[in-house]
């Protein structure tokens, strides 16, 4: 076990330091966020900061980088008030990763990378047709984070599309069965496998495993 103080970390080369800190927080979901601007130009970008904020109301957040670094997703959400979040699977992982490249505003990542935009009447924002778990959100709030000029974008869940075979009777989603991947750092992706599920924890009871399906 080594001890690494901040005074040492701050001396590291930029990309080494970024890789270290980005992977320190551990595995995260990796998703594609689909948006469209007022002119109908679609946009698709990968995010590993999607987080559950509450179930009633159903709120989901993500962190958008500073506007100068990632302007299109945030601008489109502000303009239309809608966006989609789409799980990533191994079959289109390479294309999903490539959406992190800085394409010009007039270039759709869908078209550039061979992914298929899918629209529902209820939302102007495009889904990724190839995704097996996807949902659309209506913008609720954008909270500036002043310390590093990023933004917490909060949306209210509107519609869900998913492969029915992964939905269990208690509402749990077997995302490993859908092949949803997770990420660590800025360039590494992983498959998932269920270890165990447990019943609701109480102070005076030993944890009890739920049966696997």
Backbone as CSV, one residue per row, in Angstrom:
resi,resn,N_x,N_y,N_z,CA_x,CA_y,CA_z,C_x,C_y,C_z
1,UNK,0.853,-1.190,0.000,0.000,0.000,0.000,0.889,1.240,0.000
2,UNK,0.649,2.155,-0.948,1.420,3.391,-0.993,0.538,4.567,-0.590
3,UNK,1.158,5.598,-0.090,0.447,6.822,0.282,0.840,7.908,-0.708
4,UNK,-0.169,8.503,-1.365,0.101,9.528,-2.375,-0.577,10.829,-1.954
5,UNK,0.160,11.795,-1.433,-0.447,13.069,-1.019,-0.733,13.971,-2.216
6,UNK,-1.629,14.929,-2.015,-1.977,15.871,-3.066,-0.753,16.628,-3.560
7,UNK,0.186,16.904,-2.675,1.388,17.630,-3.079,2.177,16.878,-4.140
8,UNK,2.115,15.554,-4.094,2.769,14.731,-5.123,1.929,14.689,-6.393
9,UNK,0.607,14.473,-6.216,-0.298,14.386,-7.369,-0.224,15.645,-8.219
10,UNK,-0.115,16.806,-7.579,-0.115,18.071,-8.309,1.136,18.257,-9.164
11,UNK,2.172,17.471,-8.928,3.405,17.587,-9.718,3.400,16.678,-10.945
12,UNK,2.426,15.802,-11.044,2.420,14.831,-12.142,2.092,15.500,-13.475
13,UNK,2.547,14.858,-14.561,2.208,15.285,-15.915,0.686,15.261,-16.080
14,UNK,0.160,16.189,-16.871,-1.291,16.436,-16.965,-2.107,15.180,-17.265
15,UNK,-1.721,14.433,-18.298,-2.531,13.287,-18.703,-2.394,12.119,-17.727
16,UNK,-1.208,11.959,-17.141,-1.034,10.934,-16.108,-1.931,11.248,-14.920
17,UNK,-1.943,12.511,-14.504,-2.770,12.935,-13.373,-4.252,12.739,-13.678
18,UNK,-4.675,13.082,-14.898,-6.083,12.929,-15.280,-6.501,11.464,-15.269
19,UNK,-5.648,10.587,-15.810,-5.958,9.156,-15.805,-6.082,8.629,-14.381
20,UNK,-5.189,9.044,-13.519,-5.184,8.586,-12.126,-6.462,9.011,-11.399
21,UNK,-6.804,10.281,-11.477,-7.952,10.792,-10.727,-9.268,10.298,-11.328
22,UNK,-9.345,10.224,-12.665,-10.563,9.739,-13.305,-10.865,8.289,-12.970
23,UNK,-9.840,7.471,-12.811,-10.080,6.063,-12.501,-10.178,5.804,-11.000
24,UNK,-9.792,6.774,-10.180,-9.826,6.612,-8.725,-11.239,6.418,-8.189
25,UNK,-12.225,7.052,-8.798,-13.594,6.965,-8.295,-14.283,5.654,-8.653
26,UNK,-13.671,4.835,-9.499,-14.203,3.497,-9.761,-15.141,3.420,-10.944
27,UNK,-15.773,2.261,-11.060,-16.620,1.981,-12.216,-17.872,2.868,-12.218
28,UNK,-18.226,3.314,-13.422,-19.390,4.178,-13.603,-20.175,3.703,-14.822
29,UNK,-21.452,4.070,-14.865,-22.217,3.772,-16.073,-21.660,4.591,-17.230
30,UNK,-21.768,4.057,-18.426,-21.370,4.785,-19.630,-22.592,4.869,-20.533
31,UNK,-22.969,6.076,-20.914,-24.205,6.276,-21.672,-23.987,7.271,-22.796
32,UNK,-24.837,7.169,-23.809,-24.863,8.148,-24.887,-26.056,9.072,-24.687
33,UNK,-25.804,10.374,-24.690,-26.880,11.350,-24.560,-27.185,11.918,-25.934
34,UNK,-28.456,11.769,-26.336,-28.902,12.242,-27.639,-29.676,13.538,-27.510
35,UNK,-29.334,14.511,-28.356,-30.027,15.802,-28.350,-30.236,16.267,-29.790
36,UNK,-31.001,17.339,-29.921,-31.235,17.943,-31.227,-31.391,19.444,-31.018
37,UNK,-30.925,20.244,-31.983,-31.097,21.689,-31.840,-32.369,22.149,-32.543
38,UNK,-32.625,23.428,-32.491,-33.869,23.967,-33.056,-33.947,23.817,-34.574
39,UNK,-32.797,23.629,-35.211,-32.762,23.457,-36.662,-32.875,21.989,-37.079
40,UNK,-33.005,21.087,-36.092,-33.145,19.674,-36.394,-31.838,18.919,-36.498
41,UNK,-30.710,19.564,-36.168,-29.404,18.911,-36.215,-29.221,18.036,-34.980
42,UNK,-29.018,16.730,-35.177,-28.867,15.813,-34.048,-27.439,15.808,-33.528
43,UNK,-27.313,15.442,-32.258,-26.005,15.364,-31.605,-25.994,14.157,-30.684
44,UNK,-24.846,13.524,-30.555,-24.707,12.353,-29.694,-23.362,12.419,-29.004
45,UNK,-23.346,12.221,-27.681,-22.098,12.325,-26.926,-22.094,11.336,-25.771
46,UNK,-20.916,10.796,-25.473,-20.770,9.817,-24.397,-20.536,10.528,-23.071
47,UNK,-21.185,10.025,-22.010,-21.038,10.561,-20.659,-20.897,9.404,-19.667
48,UNK,-20.037,9.591,-18.674,-19.887,8.573,-17.626,-20.244,9.150,-16.264
49,UNK,-21.081,10.189,-16.269,-21.423,10.879,-15.013,-22.914,10.843,-14.719
50,UNK,-23.659,9.946,-15.380,-25.100,9.863,-15.152,-25.361,9.284,-13.756
51,UNK,-26.276,9.919,-13.005,-26.521,9.495,-11.622,-28.000,9.594,-11.281
52,UNK,-28.484,8.593,-10.530,-29.852,8.587,-10.007,-29.961,9.617,-8.887
53,UNK,-30.962,10.491,-8.962,-31.165,11.510,-7.928,-32.410,11.274,-7.096
54,UNK,-33.349,10.499,-7.593,-34.564,10.223,-6.836,-35.552,9.452,-7.685
55,UNK,-36.458,8.711,-7.027,-37.426,7.885,-7.744,-38.820,8.486,-7.788
56,UNK,-39.150,9.402,-6.869,-40.485,9.985,-6.837,-40.393,11.431,-6.343
57,UNK,-40.241,12.380,-7.271,-40.261,12.223,-8.725,-38.992,11.561,-9.245
58,UNK,-39.103,10.957,-10.431,-37.972,10.265,-11.032,-37.025,11.286,-11.653
59,UNK,-35.911,11.534,-10.973,-34.942,12.538,-11.412,-33.586,11.879,-11.667
60,UNK,-32.968,12.272,-12.756,-31.663,11.743,-13.138,-30.779,12.913,-13.526
61,UNK,-29.527,12.879,-13.076,-28.608,13.968,-13.368,-27.377,13.504,-14.111
62,UNK,-26.683,14.448,-14.703,-25.359,14.173,-15.255,-24.535,15.447,-15.195
63,UNK,-23.226,15.279,-15.236,-22.326,16.426,-15.201,-21.869,16.752,-16.609
64,UNK,-22.098,18.008,-17.017,-21.605,18.502,-18.300,-20.336,19.302,-18.056
65,UNK,-19.324,19.022,-18.844,-18.048,19.721,-18.700,-18.198,21.216,-19.016
66,UNK,-17.161,22.006,-18.793,-17.251,23.434,-19.126,-17.725,23.645,-20.556
67,UNK,-18.471,24.708,-20.766,-19.087,24.965,-22.067,-18.054,24.984,-23.189
68,UNK,-16.880,25.534,-22.935,-15.862,25.618,-23.973,-15.421,24.232,-24.439
69,UNK,-15.450,23.255,-23.533,-14.986,21.907,-23.862,-16.086,21.046,-24.460
70,UNK,-17.330,21.250,-24.060,-18.439,20.404,-24.525,-19.707,21.238,-24.646
71,UNK,-19.823,22.037,-25.704,-20.935,22.995,-25.783,-22.243,22.452,-26.344
72,UNK,-22.197,21.450,-27.228,-23.370,21.122,-28.034,-24.488,20.467,-27.240
73,UNK,-24.151,19.486,-26.401,-25.187,18.792,-25.621,-25.947,19.775,-24.739
74,UNK,-25.223,20.578,-23.997,-25.859,21.515,-23.070,-26.698,22.556,-23.816
75,UNK,-26.166,23.086,-24.901,-26.907,24.095,-25.666,-28.200,23.519,-26.233
76,UNK,-28.145,22.288,-26.736,-29.342,21.661,-27.296,-30.395,21.398,-26.225
77,UNK,-29.957,20.966,-25.047,-30.898,20.713,-23.951,-31.548,22.027,-23.510
78,UNK,-30.773,23.077,-23.428,-31.324,24.377,-23.051,-32.331,24.876,-24.095
79,UNK,-32.062,24.583,-25.354,-32.918,25.079,-26.432,-34.235,24.326,-26.533
80,UNK,-34.213,23.008,-26.319,-35.407,22.182,-26.541,-36.042,21.653,-25.266
81,UNK,-35.247,21.555,-24.184,-35.774,21.042,-22.921,-35.901,19.538,-22.875
82,UNK,-35.359,18.832,-23.866,-35.471,17.369,-23.903,-34.157,16.721,-24.319
83,UNK,-33.947,15.501,-23.844,-32.781,14.721,-24.251,-33.017,13.260,-23.915
84,UNK,-32.228,12.392,-24.531,-32.329,10.958,-24.245,-31.028,10.452,-23.663
85,UNK,-31.136,9.397,-22.868,-29.960,8.689,-22.347,-30.073,7.237,-22.792
86,UNK,-29.003,6.733,-23.399,-29.002,5.420,-24.036,-27.840,4.573,-23.518
87,UNK,-28.136,3.361,-23.044,-27.074,2.465,-22.598,-26.208,2.045,-23.786
88,UNK,-24.970,1.727,-23.484,-24.008,1.304,-24.501,-23.765,-0.195,-24.366
89,UNK,-23.667,-0.877,-25.504,-23.414,-2.318,-25.538,-22.184,-2.597,-26.397
90,UNK,-21.561,-3.755,-26.213,-20.320,-4.047,-26.950,-20.431,-3.917,-28.459
91,UNK,-21.616,-4.161,-29.014,-21.778,-4.152,-30.467,-21.526,-2.784,-31.100
92,UNK,-21.646,-1.704,-30.306,-21.357,-0.375,-30.874,-20.483,0.453,-29.930
93,UNK,-19.650,-0.230,-29.151,-18.782,0.453,-28.196,-17.783,1.379,-28.889
94,UNK,-17.204,0.915,-29.995,-16.210,1.735,-30.687,-16.818,3.051,-31.163
95,UNK,-18.018,2.968,-31.743,-18.683,4.197,-32.199,-19.033,5.096,-31.015
96,UNK,-19.479,4.471,-29.917,-19.840,5.258,-28.729,-18.638,6.032,-28.201
97,UNK,-17.493,5.371,-28.116,-16.286,6.054,-27.631,-15.908,7.211,-28.556
98,UNK,-16.074,7.012,-29.845,-15.674,8.020,-30.817,-16.521,9.287,-30.723
99,UNK,-17.704,9.208,-30.107,-18.517,10.417,-29.952,-17.859,11.442,-29.034
100,UNK,-16.812,11.035,-28.303,-16.099,11.986,-27.444,-15.201,12.921,-28.247
101,UNK,-15.009,12.606,-29.538,-14.240,13.507,-30.397,-15.010,14.809,-30.618
102,UNK,-14.290,15.886,-30.864,-14.914,17.204,-31.000,-15.331,17.459,-32.445
103,UNK,-16.485,16.889,-32.804,-17.024,17.124,-34.139,-17.616,18.534,-34.220
104,UNK,-17.589,19.149,-35.404,-18.220,20.468,-35.566,-19.722,20.391,-35.297
105,UNK,-20.306,21.537,-34.972,-21.721,21.580,-34.629,-22.611,21.093,-35.765
106,UNK,-22.179,21.293,-36.998,-23.009,20.907,-38.145,-22.819,19.449,-38.568
107,UNK,-22.072,18.691,-37.793,-21.860,17.267,-38.076,-22.597,16.441,-37.024
108,UNK,-23.466,15.539,-37.466,-24.165,14.646,-36.550,-23.310,13.416,-36.283
109,UNK,-23.078,13.132,-35.014,-22.322,11.930,-34.660,-23.060,10.665,-35.105
110,UNK,-24.389,10.711,-35.137,-25.147,9.574,-35.650,-24.684,9.229,-37.063
111,UNK,-24.671,10.229,-37.934,-24.307,10.017,-39.331,-22.824,9.696,-39.482
112,UNK,-21.986,10.407,-38.732,-20.538,10.231,-38.862,-20.090,8.842,-38.434
113,UNK,-20.812,8.250,-37.484,-20.355,6.999,-36.885,-21.252,5.817,-37.201
114,UNK,-22.291,6.010,-37.986,-23.111,4.889,-38.414,-24.080,4.372,-37.377
115,UNK,-24.511,5.234,-36.454,-25.548,4.861,-35.498,-26.889,5.419,-35.984
116,UNK,-27.982,4.809,-35.516,-29.293,5.126,-36.071,-30.123,5.979,-35.121
117,UNK,-30.489,7.205,-35.499,-31.378,8.010,-34.654,-32.799,7.459,-34.712
118,UNK,-33.445,7.406,-33.564,-34.806,6.876,-33.462,-35.655,7.896,-32.716
119,UNK,-36.808,8.252,-33.276,-37.629,9.299,-32.687,-38.981,8.743,-32.235
120,UNK,-39.469,9.263,-31.106,-40.829,9.021,-30.649,-41.596,10.332,-30.739
121,UNK,-42.893,10.245,-30.978,-43.704,11.458,-31.085,-43.655,12.293,-29.805
122,UNK,-43.434,11.608,-28.666,-43.497,12.303,-27.381,-42.254,13.145,-27.095
123,UNK,-41.185,12.968,-27.871,-39.954,13.698,-27.582,-39.236,14.056,-28.876
124,UNK,-38.740,15.287,-28.973,-37.991,15.669,-30.178,-36.579,15.102,-30.206
125,UNK,-36.050,14.704,-29.059,-34.669,14.239,-28.984,-34.544,12.805,-29.512
126,UNK,-33.440,12.484,-30.172,-33.270,11.154,-30.761,-32.745,10.118,-29.764
127,UNK,-33.321,8.922,-29.833,-32.754,7.758,-29.170,-31.699,7.136,-30.080
128,UNK,-30.869,6.255,-29.504,-29.981,5.401,-30.286,-30.721,4.087,-30.515
129,UNK,-31.098,3.815,-31.748,-31.901,2.630,-32.044,-31.209,1.352,-31.596
130,UNK,-29.886,1.306,-31.680,-29.130,0.099,-31.342,-29.105,-0.200,-29.838
131,UNK,-29.501,0.753,-29.006,-29.464,0.562,-27.555,-30.674,-0.232,-27.073
132,UNK,-30.455,-1.119,-26.102,-31.523,-1.960,-25.563,-32.177,-1.370,-24.314
133,UNK,-31.574,-0.345,-23.749,-32.128,0.342,-22.571,-31.945,1.839,-22.789
134,UNK,-33.048,2.579,-22.890,-32.950,4.001,-23.202,-34.176,4.738,-22.668
135,UNK,-33.992,6.010,-22.384,-35.083,6.784,-21.800,-34.930,8.255,-22.159
136,UNK,-36.034,8.956,-22.102,-36.022,10.381,-22.418,-36.353,11.196,-21.178
137,UNK,-35.787,12.387,-21.114,-35.963,13.253,-19.961,-36.358,14.656,-20.386
138,UNK,-37.091,15.320,-19.510,-37.419,16.730,-19.672,-36.561,17.523,-18.694
139,UNK,-35.947,18.566,-19.174,-35.057,19.363,-18.345,-35.799,19.981,-17.164
140,UNK,-35.245,19.821,-15.975,-35.785,20.439,-14.770,-34.912,21.597,-14.288
141,UNK,-33.602,21.386,-14.296,-32.728,22.395,-13.693,-31.299,22.182,-14.170
142,UNK,-30.592,23.274,-14.366,-29.153,23.242,-14.642,-28.462,24.029,-13.540
143,UNK,-27.608,23.354,-12.797,-26.944,23.968,-11.646,-25.466,24.179,-11.969
144,UNK,-25.010,25.430,-12.055,-23.582,25.673,-12.299,-22.749,25.242,-11.086
145,UNK,-21.633,24.590,-11.345,-20.681,24.231,-10.294,-19.482,25.155,-10.465
146,UNK,-19.397,26.159,-9.637,-18.455,27.256,-9.843,-17.000,26.836,-9.696
147,UNK,-16.732,25.848,-8.866,-15.345,25.506,-8.570,-14.574,25.047,-9.806
148,UNK,-15.272,24.440,-10.789,-14.570,24.021,-12.007,-15.353,24.311,-13.294
149,UNK,-16.347,25.191,-13.187,-17.118,25.640,-14.358,-17.865,24.523,-15.083
150,UNK,-18.253,23.484,-14.361,-19.086,22.427,-14.933,-20.543,22.664,-14.536
151,UNK,-21.427,21.767,-14.995,-22.858,21.958,-14.755,-23.500,20.626,-14.380
152,UNK,-24.331,20.640,-13.342,-25.170,19.490,-13.018,-26.498,19.686,-13.733
153,UNK,-26.782,18.810,-14.683,-28.021,18.880,-15.462,-29.001,17.862,-14.885
154,UNK,-30.173,18.325,-14.460,-31.168,17.458,-13.828,-32.385,17.350,-14.728
155,UNK,-32.788,16.105,-15.019,-33.948,15.876,-15.855,-34.973,14.998,-15.176
156,UNK,-36.229,15.162,-15.576,-37.316,14.335,-15.058,-37.646,13.259,-16.090
157,UNK,-37.683,12.015,-15.644,-37.928,10.889,-16.536,-39.292,11.009,-17.208
158,UNK,-39.330,10.754,-18.535,-40.565,10.857,-19.303,-41.000,9.515,-19.907
159,UNK,-40.125,8.883,-20.653,-40.458,7.635,-21.345,-39.264,6.691,-21.281
160,UNK,-39.552,5.390,-21.202,-38.511,4.365,-21.166,-38.773,3.341,-22.261
161,UNK,-37.709,2.948,-22.958,-37.764,1.827,-23.881,-36.713,0.811,-23.448
162,UNK,-37.109,-0.458,-23.351,-36.131,-1.476,-22.961,-36.561,-2.849,-23.431
163,UNK,-35.603,-3.756,-23.430,-35.864,-5.155,-23.744,-36.625,-5.763,-22.567
164,UNK,-37.861,-6.198,-22.795,-38.727,-6.666,-21.712,-38.136,-7.849,-20.955
165,UNK,-37.250,-8.611,-21.579,-36.708,-9.815,-20.945,-35.823,-9.505,-19.746
166,UNK,-35.344,-8.269,-19.620,-34.462,-7.941,-18.495,-35.228,-7.404,-17.293
167,UNK,-36.541,-7.214,-17.418,-37.359,-6.648,-16.343,-37.898,-7.754,-15.445
168,UNK,-37.502,-7.748,-14.161,-37.942,-8.763,-13.207,-39.276,-8.359,-12.575
169,UNK,-39.993,-9.314,-11.956,-41.299,-9.028,-11.356,-41.271,-7.930,-10.290
170,UNK,-40.118,-7.748,-9.608,-40.045,-6.716,-8.569,-39.591,-5.366,-9.114
171,UNK,-39.454,-5.245,-10.441,-39.063,-3.978,-11.047,-37.576,-3.831,-11.290
172,UNK,-36.784,-4.767,-10.817,-35.333,-4.698,-10.991,-34.962,-4.979,-12.444
173,UNK,-33.974,-4.233,-12.953,-33.506,-4.425,-14.326,-32.182,-5.182,-14.317
174,UNK,-32.147,-6.309,-15.010,-30.923,-7.112,-15.121,-30.059,-6.538,-16.252
175,UNK,-29.346,-5.486,-15.946,-28.608,-4.786,-16.988,-27.460,-5.620,-17.546
176,UNK,-26.940,-6.558,-16.747,-25.897,-7.430,-17.273,-26.441,-8.312,-18.393
177,UNK,-27.727,-8.698,-18.284,-28.347,-9.512,-19.320,-28.585,-8.707,-20.604
178,UNK,-28.686,-7.405,-20.473,-28.835,-6.553,-21.655,-27.493,-6.257,-22.311
179,UNK,-26.408,-6.567,-21.588,-25.080,-6.280,-22.119,-24.653,-4.836,-21.934
180,UNK,-25.302,-4.107,-21.017,-24.901,-2.724,-20.757,-23.495,-2.709,-20.169
181,UNK,-22.671,-1.843,-20.684,-21.281,-1.793,-20.219,-21.096,-0.666,-19.203
182,UNK,-19.977,-0.710,-18.481,-19.612,0.390,-17.587,-18.200,0.843,-17.950
183,UNK,-17.764,1.930,-17.334,-16.469,2.494,-17.694,-15.657,2.822,-16.452
184,UNK,-14.369,3.031,-16.671,-13.488,3.551,-15.629,-12.457,4.440,-16.302
185,UNK,-12.170,5.572,-15.672,-11.279,6.518,-16.306,-11.936,7.131,-17.524
186,UNK,-11.116,7.496,-18.507,-11.640,8.169,-19.695,-11.590,7.303,-20.939
187,UNK,-11.070,6.071,-20.831,-10.907,5.292,-22.061,-11.040,3.783,-21.875
188,UNK,-11.509,3.332,-20.703,-11.602,1.890,-20.435,-13.057,1.496,-20.192
189,UNK,-13.447,0.368,-20.776,-14.828,-0.099,-20.692,-14.852,-1.561,-20.249
190,UNK,-15.926,-1.932,-19.515,-15.993,-3.245,-18.888,-17.375,-3.868,-19.056
191,UNK,-17.374,-5.196,-19.167,-18.623,-5.943,-19.093,-18.997,-6.097,-17.627
192,UNK,-20.275,-6.394,-17.353,-20.731,-6.536,-15.968,-21.281,-7.935,-15.722
193,UNK,-21.237,-8.329,-14.450,-21.770,-9.629,-14.054,-22.335,-9.514,-12.644
194,UNK,-23.558,-9.995,-12.448,-24.187,-9.939,-11.135,-23.458,-10.848,-10.155
195,UNK,-23.148,-10.310,-8.965,-22.590,-11.120,-7.878,-23.716,-11.587,-6.969
196,UNK,-24.450,-10.642,-6.373,-25.583,-10.970,-5.504,-26.504,-9.766,-5.375
197,UNK,-27.762,-10.028,-5.022,-28.691,-9.018,-4.570,-29.067,-9.349,-3.128
198,UNK,-29.380,-8.316,-2.333,-29.731,-8.508,-0.925,-31.050,-7.828,-0.605
199,UNK,-31.748,-8.340,0.387,-32.968,-7.704,0.863,-32.645,-6.365,1.512
200,UNK,-33.686,-5.559,1.695,-33.533,-4.250,2.330,-32.859,-4.401,3.691
201,UNK,-31.807,-3.632,3.920,-31.009,-3.785,5.142,-31.684,-3.149,6.354
202,UNK,-31.662,-3.863,7.494,-32.159,-3.358,8.768,-31.105,-3.615,9.837
203,UNK,-30.990,-2.725,10.839,-29.899,-2.815,11.812,-29.859,-4.133,12.583
204,UNK,-31.025,-4.745,12.857,-31.061,-5.909,13.731,-31.163,-7.236,12.974
205,UNK,-30.989,-7.210,11.671,-31.104,-8.427,10.876,-29.858,-8.651,10.036
206,UNK,-29.469,-9.918,9.925,-28.335,-10.269,9.086,-28.740,-10.114,7.609
207,UNK,-27.861,-9.595,6.775,-28.204,-9.444,5.355,-28.624,-10.776,4.752
208,UNK,-29.713,-10.743,3.994,-30.243,-11.950,3.368,-30.213,-11.785,1.854
209,UNK,-29.635,-12.791,1.204,-29.530,-12.731,-0.253,-30.889,-12.989,-0.910
210,UNK,-31.116,-12.285,-1.993,-32.276,-12.552,-2.809,-31.936,-13.635,-3.833
211,UNK,-32.900,-14.430,-4.226,-32.615,-15.484,-5.224,-32.230,-14.877,-6.561
212,UNK,-31.282,-15.503,-7.224,-30.898,-15.077,-8.577,-31.873,-15.661,-9.582
213,UNK,-32.092,-14.918,-10.641,-33.021,-15.376,-11.675,-32.210,-15.861,-12.873
